Structure formats: C-alpha cells, structure tokens
Amino acid sequence: MTHELAQVNISRLKYPLDSPELKDFVDGLDHVNGVADAAEGFVWRLVGEGDDGGDATAVRVFDDEWIIINMSVWRDFDALKAFMYAGRHRELMVRRREWFEHVKEAMTALWWVPAGQRPTVADAEERLLHLRQHGPTPHAFTLSTRFAPQPVA
C-alpha cells in the first residue's frame, strides 16, 4: 500500500472538559480510543505530549482552548467508516450536540498521506482551511466527497 488515509475532526466545546456536562463524553474517551487502536485498518492516532496511549484533548488547534482535536491514520475509507459508525463511537456521536457547538464551517477533513507518514497538527489546520475555502478537492475532502490517492510525483 502506497497511501494511507489521514483524518482530522475538531469540535468546539460548549463546556470545560472537567465540567459535569461533559462527564459522559470524557468518561468514554479511553474506551473509544482503545477500540480505535484495536480496529481493523487502524494505523495511528494523535495523542498529547506525555500521554501514554491517552487522548489529544490538551493539544491546541487554531490557538483556541475551546477546540479539541482527533486525528488519525487508517488503511482506507472502509476501515475508517467501519469504526466511525459502530459501537461506543457511534453512541457518542449521536450525543455530540449536547457537548459541542454547532459550527457551519468544515470541522472534518480527510486526505491521503504516503504510507508511514504521520500528519501534524499544522497539516490538519492547513487541510481544514483548504477544505473551507475550496470545498472538497484531492488535497482535502470529506467522507461524502472522496478522492483516490494521487500518484506521487
């Protein structure tokens, strides 16, 4: 395999992470991350500095303390989709409006990376901004508007 699928999704919190309103979300993170780590086709996910297999809730995105990030790399679309729409992750996604602000601009982007390459937060920010400005393109796209990996020049 010459390419792997990178994904980023960010969310703007309605409440502080340590608030009672976010308890169910925060309590579910370790389980969901563990399921992702063991999922067929999972390759890598972002964790915060010093986290031992934890989450990335302390990683800053767009210099905004109210935005949290999830970034990972998967073998392909099917592997990512199978994880996203099953089990505890699906249960938490159904409740996202309780915990996160409704934002009209793109908060999720996908792109292909050469196999073995790991995206950075700066890469993720750039892909989200590109998607917001240009819509889905091979550079940054969505699950509903997909592009195949581009040949490496």
Secondary structure, 3 states (H helix, E strand, C coil): CCEEEEEEEEEEECCCCCCHHHHHHHHHHHHHHHHHHHCCCEEEECCCCCCCCCCCCCCCECCECCEEEEEEEECCHHHHHHHHCCHHHHHHHHCHHHHECCCCCCCEEEEEEECCCCCCHHHHHHHHHHHHHHCCECCEECCCCCCCCCCCC
